[in-house]
């Protein structure tokens, strides 16, 4: 994958940062659909919690059917959890942090040797699946990166989507 050659520096050396890839511009339903897809594909820590505003207390994520929808509607505070074991395109991704906001879901990751060409392909496939479920989503990198780095990432992701669309007409992420 040519993308790995171009994007390797964003993944392969742990510099202590947790870069983010954001799915921004989501509707309430989009936030809920993205969260549900991630939850259905991942193992979540059974102790993962969020702050329920109406109850004025922490609640277990697993105890609620739609905690992401609750964030989007203002019933709950934004929350973060670690998603382990997500498989996309036949490859298991390294752990991803998932931050749920009222209009976006951000994925953060620890850079390091567990990332490679196959894992980047799996990440692109996961993004394709998530954006297909929430067509209003805009993929963005965190605010701390250079615009040219974000453009390179988005160009490679768009190329992946075009290739996936050509290989299967039912896989268009848009």
Secondary structure as UniProt FT lines:
FT   HELIX           2..7
FT   HELIX           8..10
FT   STRAND          18..24
FT   HELIX           28..41
FT   STRAND          43..44
FT   TURN            46..47
FT   STRAND          49..52
FT   TURN            53..56
FT   STRAND          57..60
FT   HELIX           61..63
FT   HELIX           67..72
FT   TURN            73..74
FT   STRAND          79..84
FT   STRAND          87..88
FT   TURN            89..90
FT   STRAND          91..92
FT   STRAND          96..100
FT   STRAND          105..110
FT   TURN            113..114
FT   HELIX           117..133
FT   TURN            135..136
FT   STRAND          138..141
FT   TURN            143..144
FT   HELIX           147..167
FT   HELIX           169..171
//
